[in-house]
Amino acid sequence: MSEPPRARDSHLHALPGSSGKPAGSGPGRGRRVWLLLDDTQQAAQLEAALAAEGWQVEVSLSGMYRLLALMHSGRQPPELLVCGLRFFDGDAFRLIRHLAALPQRPVLYFTSRQQRSMFKSAAAMAAACGVQVAGFAEKPVAAQEVAAALRGVRRTGAARVPAPRPPAAELSRSDLLAMLTPARLQAWVQPKMRLSSHEVVGFESLMRGIDDEGRIVSPDRLVPALSRHGLLDEATLAMARHSVDFVAGCLDEGMPVSGAINASLQSLSDPLFCSELSRTVQRTGLDPSWITIEITETDAMADLSTVIENTSRIRLLGFNLAIDDFGTGYSSLFQLSQVPFSELKVEGTFVSCMESDPTKQLIVGACTHLAAGLGLKAVAEGVETRAELEAVRAAGCTEVQGYLVAQPMPVPVAHAWLHSLDGLRVPLDGAPDAR
């Protein structure tokens, strides 16, 4: 069976992970499809074209609520639902919301005269709601072409809504105090790689806790609890000690890698915290320029005078300063121009699948262009595939961080991993794609 033909123009679009090998003796043999289109002529043409491809066209409607009533009547939903973006009684966004509540959902394929941005918004909402989208036809396209594009579409994975996980027990102050020991509050480090040479140039320290039963406590649970109980400064300084010791040890062995730690603007506003951070570096004889302090974009949006004062103090002490998760907080460009950053880290949400998303390419390219204009390094976070690696390279990023290079690892593991590399270069040519 040949693969579905690619459209000769740009009006037909398939989304990643939406197709597979068709089953049966024909492309859609015996597989069920419903239509929800307000154009009856288009619906009739598409019904005939899909039937010719072997699909079993069971339902063709123009009203959203009639279709939903059928699904709620106990009738098994189809494998595929071809629909528009607007109906006389609703729209695709409301439809997605209803479909997300069903235990079993069809794969969606959109066809409409709406602009491409509307299709992308619908696909993004569907992904957020756990509804699979196979693709879209953004302009009037021959029914036969749409049917051909749907030949290999299959529902991937289980379509049932996963049971919600019970919330983890909140960490108490006594739990956290017991965890604030070198053995139980650990720094797991993730490498940063220079794109031009594939050399490891640094590591970001990421906080991990070990609970009473020896289980790892992740940062999303640990950091808010530390902040709530007034223990975040102490934990951040512990991360700094881990990172400084690791970097100093690597330099002593001839491996020039830098370190980075995450700190809140509230911590940086405390002169005692900054002094202790400086003493941590001085204790090892390490120049503070080997350490980068990362603050989030949300922190950078605080009162401008406070941000400038606290970040400038860190720079005066000799540390580098990075703005993390850039692009998620809609920061003021004026704010960015006033703060003495040395590095801009592009949020991984924009990097994910950007090779097939022109909008993400534009956003990442704009971020790197901005970074270059301000004299900052541009680091792409969350790089998981070789396609993303090449996309961020084309966009102008100078360094990358993500699972394609390596996952976060305990310091002893990272130390051994560095020794296994040839000249600190990461052998990506033979590395499997993270996805």
N, C-alpha and C positions, 0 to 999 in steps of 0.2 A: 504493500500500500504506500503510495507516495505521500509525502508531507503536503499539507495544505499550501496552495500556491500563494506567494506573496503578492499583495496588491501592487499594481504598477504605479499607483499614486499614493498620496499620504492620507487618504480618507479612511482606510481601514486600519485598525490598531488592535493588536493582541497584547494582553497584559502578562507579566511574568508569572509562570506557574499555572497557566490556565489550560494547558493542553496536554495530551498524552496520546498513546496509540489507540485508535478507535477499535471497538470490539465488534465482533460479528462479521458477516460476509460483506457488508457495505459500510461506508463511513459512519452513518448514524443508525444502522440497521436496528429497528425495534426500540430505539431510545426515544423517550417521551419529551415533547417540547410544548410549551404554551406560549401564546402571543398576547401582548398587551400593547396595542397600538391604536392611536386615535384616527389614523388614516386607513380607512377600510380597503382602499385600492392597494396600498402598499402591503397591508396585511395579507390580502388574497394572493398577491404575487409571491410574497415571502413564504406563505404556506405551501404553495405549489413547488417552489424551489427547494424547500426543506424536505418535502415529501419525496422529491426526486433524488435527494441525497440519502434517503432511507430513514429519515426521522419520522416518528409517529406524532403528527400534530393533533393534539387532543382538544385544545381550547384556543379560541381566538376571540378576545374581548377588547372593548375600548374603555371600560370602566374599572378603575383600581379596586373599588370596594366589592364589586361582583367577583373579581378574581380572589380577593382575600376571603370572601365568604365561602368560596369553593375549597380553599385550603383549610379553613377552619371547620368544614363540614365532615372531616374525616377522610376526605379524598387525598391520596398520596400526592404530594407536590411533584412536579416534573423534575427531570434532571437539568433542564435548561429553560430559562424564561427570557424571551426576546422582548424588550420593551423600549418605550420612548422615555423622555425626561419629563414630559408634561402630559396630563390626562384631564378630561373635563371635570373630574372629581378629586384631583390631587396631583402629586408629582413624584418623581423617582426617590426623592429624599424621604418623603413620608412612607413610601413603599418599603424602602430599605429598613426603616425603623420598625415597621410591622413584620417584615421577614426575619429580622434579627431575633424576634421574640418566639419564633417557631422552633420546634425541636429539630426539624429537618427543612433545609432551604434549597431552592434551586440555584444553579449558577446563572448569573445575569449577563446579558449582552445588550448593550444600549445602541439604539439607532435613532437619530434625530437630526434636525437642522440647527441645533444649538451650537454655540461656539465650543471649541475644544476645552476651554477652561472649565466649562460646566460639566463636561464628561469627566474631567480629572477630579473635580470636586466630588462628584457622585462616586467615583471609584475610591477616592480617599475615605469618604464617609463609610462606604461599604466595608473597606478593609478594617476601619476602626470598630465596626459593628460585627465583624466576623462573617460577612456575606461575601462569597467569592464572585469576582467579576472576570469574565473571559476577555472582554475587549469592547470596542465600540466602533461604529461607523459614523463619522462626524458630519458627513454631508450626504445628500441623496446618492445612493450607490445601487447598482443593479442587484436585484434579489438573488440572482445566481452567484454573484460575488460574495454576498454575505453568507449564503448557505455554504459555499466552498470554504470560507474562512472558519466556519464552525465545525468542519469535519472532525477535527481532532480534539474538540473540547470535551473535557471530562471533569466531573467533580473530583477534587483531590482531597484525600484524607476523609476523616469522619465529619459529617455535617451536623452532628449533634452538639448542643451547647455544653461545654465542660462544666462540671459542678464547681461552684466557687470554693476556693480554699478557705478554710477557717482562719480568721485573723490570728497572727502570732501574738503570744502573750507580751504585754508591754514590759519593757525592761525597767526594773526598779533602780533606785539610786544604789541600793546595796549590791544588786547584780552588776552594775557598772563599776562600782568601786572594786569589787572582786576581780573584774576584768582588766583593770588598769595596772597590769603587771607586764613586764617585757615578754613573758611567755604566752600571755593570753590576749594581749592587744598587739597584733602583728601588722607589719607592712607587707602587703603583697604588691609586687612591682610589675608594671607593664612597660615594655620598651617602646621607644620612639626611634624610627628609622629615617635616615636621610635618603630622599628619593634618588638623588643623582648618583649615589654610590652603593646604596643598600646597606650602609653601615649603621650599626646601632650607635646613637649619639646620646641617649639619655633614657631615664626611667621615671615614670610617675608612680609615686607611692599611694596605694589605695588601702584604706583602713579595713581590717578584718578583726573580729573578736572571736574568742573561743569561750563557749558557755560552760556551765558546770558539768555537762555531759559530753564535752569534747566536740560539740557541733560548731560549725563556722557560722558566725553572725554577720550578715551582709551589711554594707554601709547604709542602705536605704532604711534599715531598721535601727542601726547603731547610732548614726550621726544625729538624727532628730532626738533620740533619747538622751544622748550626751548633752545636746544643747538645752533640752528641757530641764535637766538637772544641774546645769551650770558646770559641766565637766568637759566641755568641748575644748577649751584652751589647753587643759592638761593632756587630753588625748592627742591634740594636734602637735604639741611639743614632743610627745612620745613618737609620733610619726616622723617628725623632723630628725630626732636622734637616730632612728632606724635608717632614714634616707641618707643622712650625713655620713654615718658609719659605713654604709654600703658604698657610697661614692668615693669616700676617702680610701677604702680598701681597694677598690678597683683601680684608682689612680696609682696607688703604691705598686700595683702589679702591672702597670703599663697599659691599662685599659681606660682610655679617656672618655668616660661617660658622665653626664650630668644627672642631677636629681630634681624632682619636682614634688611639692606637697600642696594639698588643698587647704586653704585657710579662709575663714569667714572675715568679712570686713569688721565685724564686731571684735574679733580677736586682734586684728591689726590696729584697732583703735586704742588698744591698751599698751602704753609705753613699756610696762613691765613684761608683757608678752613678747614684744619686739626685742627688748634687751636680752631676754632668755633665749630667744631664737638666735640672736647674734652670738651669745656665749656658747651655744651648742656647736656652732660652726668653728669658732675660735678654739674650742677645746681640742679639735682634731688638727688644727693648722690648715684647714681647708679654706681657700678663698671663697667668699660668699657668692661670687659670680657663677659658681658651679651649681648653685641651687636656685630654682625658680619657684616663686610663690604663685599659685593659681587661685584667682577669685572668679566667681561666676558672674555672668553678665547681669544677673538680677542684683547682685551686690553693687556692681558698677553703676547701677541706675539710682543709687541712693543720693542723698544730699551732696551736691557737687563739691562744696568746700570740704566736707568730711572725707569724701572719697580721695580728693587730691591730697589732703593732709596725710592720711594714713598710708596711701600707696607711695607717696613721695618719700615718706620716712623709710619704708622698706627699701626703696631704691637707693637712698642715701647710705643705708647700711651695706650696700653692695650686692643685694639680691636682685635677680631678674624677676619680672612680673608678667604673668600671662592672664589674659581674659579667656575664661573657659566657657564652653557651650555657646559660643558666639552665634547669634542669629535667633535664639529662642526667646529673648526678652525684649526684642524690638528697641534696643538701646538707642539713645540719642547719639548721633554721630558727633555732635559738639562735645558731649561727655567723653566720648572715646578720644577725641583730639586733645583733651585737656589732661588726661591721666597718663603717667609715664610708663605705659606698657612696653614690653619688649617682644611679646609673642601673642599671636591671636590663634585660638584653637576653634576650628569650624566644627560645630555640633554634628554628631554622627547621623542625626535624622536627615540632614541634607545630603550626606554622603551615600546613604543606603540606596542602592539601585540607581544612582545618578547617571550611569552610563546610558540608560534608556529613558531618562527624564530631562528634556531640554530645560525645564524651569529650574530644576535643581542645579543643572550645569551653569545656568546664568547666575544663580544665587552664590554658588561656591566660587565661580569666577570673579564675581563682584567683591566677595570677601577677600580673596587673595590679592586682587588689584588694590583694594583699600589697604591691606596689610603692607604691600610693597610700597605704596605711596607714603605710608607713615613710618617706613623703616622697620617693620615688624616681621618676624618669622611667621609663616602661615602653616599651621599644623592641621591636618585632616584627622579627625577622630573617627573611630568606628569602621575602619577599612577592613572588610571581611573577604573580599574577592579580588581576583586579579583584574577583573573588569573595572571595579571601583578604583583600584590602584592606578590604572592607566587614566581613568577619568579625572582623578584629582591631580595627577601629574599634568594632564592637558590643561587643567584649570589654573595651574600655577602654584600649587602647594609645594612647599619645600621639604616638609617632613610628614610622616604618617604614623598613626598609632591605631592598633586594632588587632583583631584575632588572626588576620592573615599573617601578620608579623609574629605575634605570640600572644597568648592569653596572660592575664595577671598570674603571677607565681610567687611563692614564698622566696624570701631573699636568698637562702642557700641554694634553691633550685635555679634562680636567676644567675647566681654566681657561677654555677657549674655550666649553665647554658651558654654564658658568655665565653667560657674557656673552650667550649666545643666549636665555636665559630672560627672561621678562617679570616683573620684580620677584622673581626667584629662585623663581617658582612653576613647578612641573612640570606641563605640559599633559597630564594623564592621560586626559581625555575622549576624545581621538582615538588614544590609545595602543593598539596591538594587545595582545591577551592573550598573555602570555609562553608559555603552553602551547598 
